[in-house]
Amino acid sequence: MIKEIIQKELVEIYFQPIVSIRTKKVYAFEALTRCVYKGEFIPPNVLFDLSKKENLIIELDELTRKKAIEKFSEYYYKDRDLVLFLNFESTMINKYEEIKNRNRFVEKIFNLKIPPQNFVLEIKEDEITNTKALKKFCSTYKEMGFSIALDDFGTGSSTFDRINLIRPDIIKIDRSLFTDIKTNQINKEIVKAISKMSHNLGIRVLGEGVEDEHAICLGLKSTINLFQGFYFAKPTSQINDDDINTIVKKIITIGKDFKARNIAGINKKREVISKYDLIANEMFSKINSLEDSHKILEDEFYKHQDIEAIYLIDSQSSKQINDTMVSENINDKFKPTKCGDEHYLKEYYYITLESKQGIFLSPKYISYATGNICKTFAKRFSLGNKSCILCLDIVVEGK
């Protein structure tokens, strides 16, 4: 069956658009393989697994790449900025030293007069065992002008040391990390960390498999600009001008949504600061001396269910005054700070101390006192000739 499919070229190439939010356009297509044999659809993973068993994986891989390039040429001649993402089977790379002279796809590109710069070679590095061949493959094609993308990064056996080996131009963050990213704090932090690391290394980041506005907006907040997923378009055999216009409208809608969310976030932050500024003022107005501060703050603590911890810091020494007042429902693995503990490296200490307003609201973080997700509101006060910083740890819903 596989032999007949290859001989008769019974595979079809579908393209899925990759969009750039910043430029408001379709940046690229990814070439995906589809096959119908005798009226029956054969899933791509099944098709390639069968070709491996029959020792025809290289032939199938070359065929799909050839057909993808031919199909792409139609779109390239209309838009010469367009880029094509081409997948490479791990077998092809593991055996690169043996088959490196079979550069048929390069010949096809040159014959069609398309620059290598318009192609991204996509690899799943966790499936590649021959490190030497992988390094040679990447360096050879990068020298020709091709870009290299790491696919499905952040899951499976992906290793960060491969980044140093491959020096990719693009990292595609795996779709699983965007699933329920609104409520999944772990996935959210992983996406942010990969994006920050990549941008610091000069590597572009692509969010793969995005299906809703939340995932895209959270990706944009992590400075991700390139996206691919069902929200914008499913893989299809043909992409016409109407399809492109529909995608562009979605990009513009997302841009407006992202802007609105940011403005709403700024307004919400202002409301939070205003609310806890009033609470902090009310608390501190009842304190006449450091000696009575603990008892007064303890009484105030139980009036506010959304505050899970309160502590007071000496502005001059950065040392905590009295033990932290904390909710009884705490995680045994976490311990609240105590009287005399240093806070000089904490943002809520030194930013509050140095800011003109003497106020600070932190981003969300895992509290070392309780293990819960919280934000810290801090405000500087004067008590006689003493300067203090009052800190309120505010409970944040959702992990």
GUTOR-906502 format. One line per 2 residues: their letters; for each residue x, y, z of C-alpha. Coordinates in steps of 0.5 Angstrom, whole numbers, plus 500, padded with zeros to 3 digits. Layout:
<sites>
A> X Y Z ~ ...
</sites>
This chain:
<sites>
MI> 500 500 500 ~ 505 505 502
KE> 509 503 496 ~ 503 505 491
II> 502 511 495 ~ 509 514 494
QK> 509 511 487 ~ 503 514 485
EL> 504 520 489 ~ 497 519 493
VE> 499 524 498 ~ 496 531 499
IY> 499 537 502 ~ 494 542 507
FQ> 497 549 509 ~ 495 552 516
PI> 496 559 516 ~ 501 562 522
VS> 500 569 523 ~ 503 575 526
IR> 499 579 530 ~ 504 585 530
TK> 504 586 522 ~ 497 584 522
KV> 498 579 517 ~ 499 571 515
YA> 506 570 516 ~ 507 563 514
FE> 504 556 512 ~ 506 550 515
AL> 505 544 510 ~ 501 538 513
TR> 501 531 510 ~ 494 528 508
CV> 492 522 505 ~ 486 518 502
YK> 487 511 499 ~ 482 507 496
GE> 477 512 499 ~ 479 511 506
FI> 483 517 510 ~ 490 515 513
PP> 492 519 519 ~ 499 522 518
NV> 502 519 524 ~ 499 512 521
LF> 502 513 514 ~ 509 515 517
DL> 509 509 522 ~ 507 504 516
SK> 512 507 512 ~ 518 506 517
KE> 516 499 518 ~ 517 498 510
NL> 523 502 510 ~ 520 507 506
II> 520 513 511 ~ 525 517 507
EL> 522 516 500 ~ 515 519 503
DE> 518 524 507 ~ 522 527 501
LT> 515 526 497 ~ 511 530 502
RK> 516 536 502 ~ 517 536 494
KA> 509 537 493 ~ 509 542 499
IE> 514 546 496 ~ 511 546 489
KF> 504 548 492 ~ 507 553 496
SE> 510 556 490 ~ 503 559 487
YY> 502 563 494 ~ 510 565 494
YK> 509 568 487 ~ 503 572 490
DR> 506 574 496 ~ 514 574 496
DL> 514 575 504 ~ 511 569 505
VL> 514 563 509 ~ 513 556 509
FL> 515 551 515 ~ 517 544 512
NF> 517 538 517 ~ 523 533 517
ES> 522 526 520 ~ 527 525 525
TM> 529 518 521 ~ 532 523 516
IN> 536 527 521 ~ 539 521 524
KY> 541 518 518 ~ 543 525 515
EE> 551 523 514 ~ 548 517 510
IK> 543 521 505 ~ 546 528 506
NR> 547 528 498 ~ 540 527 497
NR> 538 535 497 ~ 532 534 492
FV> 528 539 496 ~ 534 544 495
EK> 534 543 488 ~ 526 544 487
IF> 527 550 491 ~ 532 553 487
NL> 529 551 480 ~ 523 555 483
KI> 527 561 484 ~ 525 561 491
PP> 530 564 496 ~ 532 559 502
QN> 530 565 507 ~ 523 563 505
FV> 523 556 509 ~ 523 554 516
LE> 526 547 517 ~ 522 544 523
IK> 524 539 527 ~ 522 535 533
ED> 529 535 537 ~ 527 530 542
EI> 526 524 537 ~ 533 525 534
TN> 538 521 538 ~ 544 522 533
TK> 547 529 536 ~ 552 529 531
AL> 548 529 525 ~ 543 533 528
KK> 548 539 529 ~ 551 538 522
FC> 544 538 519 ~ 542 545 522
ST> 549 548 521 ~ 549 546 514
YK> 542 548 512 ~ 543 555 516
EM> 549 556 512 ~ 545 556 506
GF> 540 561 509 ~ 534 556 511
SI> 531 558 518 ~ 531 552 523
AL> 525 551 528 ~ 524 547 534
DD> 517 544 534 ~ 513 542 540
FG> 518 545 545 ~ 516 545 552
TG> 513 537 553 ~ 516 530 552
SS> 523 530 552 ~ 525 537 550
TF> 532 539 553 ~ 534 546 554
DR> 541 544 552 ~ 539 542 545
IN> 538 550 544 ~ 545 551 545
LI> 547 545 540 ~ 542 547 535
RP> 541 555 535 ~ 534 555 533
DI> 531 561 529 ~ 524 559 532
IK> 521 555 538 ~ 514 553 537
ID> 511 552 544 ~ 507 546 544
RS> 500 546 544 ~ 499 543 551
LF> 502 548 554 ~ 496 553 552
TD> 490 548 554 ~ 487 552 560
IK> 492 557 560 ~ 487 562 563
TN> 487 557 570 ~ 493 553 569
QI> 498 557 573 ~ 504 552 572
NK> 503 552 564 ~ 502 560 564
EI> 509 560 568 ~ 512 555 563
VK> 510 559 557 ~ 512 566 560
AI> 519 563 562 ~ 520 560 555
SK> 518 566 551 ~ 523 570 556
MS> 529 566 555 ~ 528 565 547
HN> 527 573 546 ~ 533 574 551
LG> 537 569 546 ~ 534 572 540
IR> 530 567 538 ~ 523 568 535
VL> 517 564 539 ~ 511 561 536
GE> 505 559 540 ~ 502 553 537
GV> 495 550 537 ~ 492 556 540
ED> 484 555 540 ~ 481 561 544
EH> 482 569 545 ~ 485 567 553
AI> 491 563 550 ~ 493 568 545
CL> 492 574 549 ~ 496 571 555
GL> 501 569 549 ~ 501 576 547
KS> 502 578 554 ~ 509 574 554
TI> 511 578 548 ~ 509 572 543
NL> 507 575 536 ~ 507 569 532
FQ> 501 564 533 ~ 498 558 529
GF> 492 554 531 ~ 484 553 530
YF> 482 560 532 ~ 485 563 526
AK> 484 557 521 ~ 484 550 520
PT> 489 546 516 ~ 486 546 509
SQ> 488 544 502 ~ 487 551 499
IN> 487 558 502 ~ 484 564 498
DD> 484 571 499 ~ 477 571 502
DI> 480 566 507 ~ 486 571 508
NT> 481 577 509 ~ 478 573 515
IV> 484 571 518 ~ 486 578 518
KK> 480 580 521 ~ 481 575 527
II> 488 578 528 ~ 485 585 528
TI> 480 583 533 ~ 485 580 538
GK> 489 586 537 ~ 483 590 540
DF> 481 585 545 ~ 488 585 548
KA> 488 592 548 ~ 482 592 552
RN> 484 587 557 ~ 490 591 558
IA> 486 597 560 ~ 482 593 564
GI> 488 590 568 ~ 491 597 569
NK> 484 600 571 ~ 483 594 576
KR> 490 595 579 ~ 488 602 580
EV> 482 599 584 ~ 486 594 588
IS> 491 599 590 ~ 486 604 592
KY> 482 599 596 ~ 488 597 600
DL> 491 604 601 ~ 485 606 604
IA> 485 599 609 ~ 492 600 610
NE> 491 608 612 ~ 485 605 617
MF> 490 600 620 ~ 496 605 621
SK> 492 610 624 ~ 490 606 630
IN> 498 605 631 ~ 501 610 636
SL> 507 606 637 ~ 511 600 635
ED> 510 596 642 ~ 502 596 640
SH> 503 595 633 ~ 502 587 633
KI> 496 587 637 ~ 492 592 633
LE> 494 589 627 ~ 492 582 629
DE> 485 585 631 ~ 485 588 624
FY> 487 582 621 ~ 481 578 622
KH> 476 584 619 ~ 479 582 612
QD> 478 575 609 ~ 482 577 603
IE> 488 578 607 ~ 492 572 608
AI> 498 575 612 ~ 500 582 615
YL> 507 584 617 ~ 511 590 619
ID> 518 592 616 ~ 523 597 619
SQ> 524 601 613 ~ 532 603 615
SS> 534 596 617 ~ 529 592 613
KQ> 528 587 619 ~ 521 585 620
IN> 517 588 626 ~ 514 582 630
DT> 512 575 627 ~ 507 575 621
MV> 500 575 622 ~ 497 569 618
SE> 491 565 616 ~ 491 558 620
NI> 489 554 614 ~ 497 554 612
ND> 501 549 608 ~ 506 545 613
KF> 511 546 607 ~ 511 554 608
KP> 513 558 613 ~ 511 565 615
TK> 517 570 616 ~ 518 572 623
CG> 521 578 628 ~ 528 580 626
DE> 528 577 619 ~ 531 581 613
HY> 527 583 607 ~ 532 588 604
LK> 532 584 597 ~ 524 583 597
EY> 521 588 591 ~ 516 590 596
YY> 521 593 601 ~ 526 596 596
IT> 521 599 591 ~ 516 602 596
LE> 522 605 600 ~ 525 608 594
SK> 518 610 590 ~ 516 617 591
QG> 509 615 593 ~ 511 610 598
IF> 506 604 595 ~ 507 598 591
LS> 503 592 589 ~ 507 586 586
PK> 505 581 581 ~ 502 574 583
YI> 507 570 586 ~ 507 563 590
SY> 507 566 598 ~ 513 563 602
AT> 508 564 608 ~ 502 560 606
GN> 503 556 599 ~ 498 560 596
IC> 498 565 590 ~ 497 572 592
KT> 499 579 591 ~ 503 584 596
FA> 501 591 597 ~ 506 595 601
KR> 506 602 604 ~ 511 606 607
FS> 508 610 614 ~ 512 614 619
LG> 511 613 626 ~ 514 619 630
NK> 521 619 628 ~ 521 612 625
SC> 519 609 618 ~ 516 603 617
IL> 513 599 611 ~ 506 595 612
CL> 505 589 608 ~ 499 586 606
DI> 499 579 602 ~ 492 579 598
VV> 489 572 596 ~ 488 571 589
EG> 483 566 586 ~ 485 561 582
K> 492 557 581
</sites>
